[in-house]
Amino acid sequence: MNRLQKFVEHGAERPGRTAYAFNATVLPEPEAGFNWRPVAGFSAGDEVLKDPRLKTVFQTAIKRGFAIVSRD
């Protein structure tokens, strides 16, 4: 797939990080007790319109192959 995708870490007790990548194979290992899951229906254009700060995150994903956003 040639589009930027959104992945979230799912675990039993708390929410995990969010990652953006073109391919799940380039993602780093999830934290212990978590696994990466793709977010269906993700649109990078829609997301950046909602939150312009994501532009730099998306630029990082394009340069490095992925970008991670830590939970707050």
N, C-alpha and C positions, 0 to 999 in steps of 0.2 A: 504494500500500500504506500502511496506517495504522499499521503496527507499526514499532518501532525495529529497525533492521537493523544488522548488523555488517559492516564492510568491512576488508580488509587490503591493504596495499600489497605487490605482488609485483614482485620484481626479480631480476636474474640472480645477483647475488653475495651479498646479505645480506638478512635479513628487514627489512621496512619497518614503518611505523606501523600502528596500528589506529584505525579511525574508527567512530563510531556515528552514524547519521542515519536519518531517515524516508525519505529519497529520495537516490539517488546524485547527482542533479543539483546538490545543495547542497554537496557535498564540495569542498574546495579542490583545487587542482591537486596531483597526486602529485609526489613528489620526482623529480628527473631519473633516468630509467632505470626508473621504476616505473609501475605502473598499479593502480587500485583494483579489487578483486574482492570480490563479496559472499560471505559465509560462509553456506552452506546449513545449515538446521536450527538456526540461532541462536535462543535463547530468553532474552530479557532477564531474566525471572524466575529461571530456572535459574542464569544467570550471576551475578546479584546475591546469590543464596543461597550460591554458592561463594566469592564475593569481595565482601563488603559495601562495600568502598571504591568499587566501581563505581556506587554510588547517586549520588554527586556527579557522576560523569562523565555518567550518564544524565540527571540534572537539567540539566546544561549543554547536552546535545544537545536537550532539550525546549525550552529557552529560546532557544538560538542557531540551532537547526536541525541542528547537528552538534557533535560533540566528538571531538578527536583525542587519542590516547594514544601518546606517543612510545615508541620501543623503548628498552629499558634499556641 
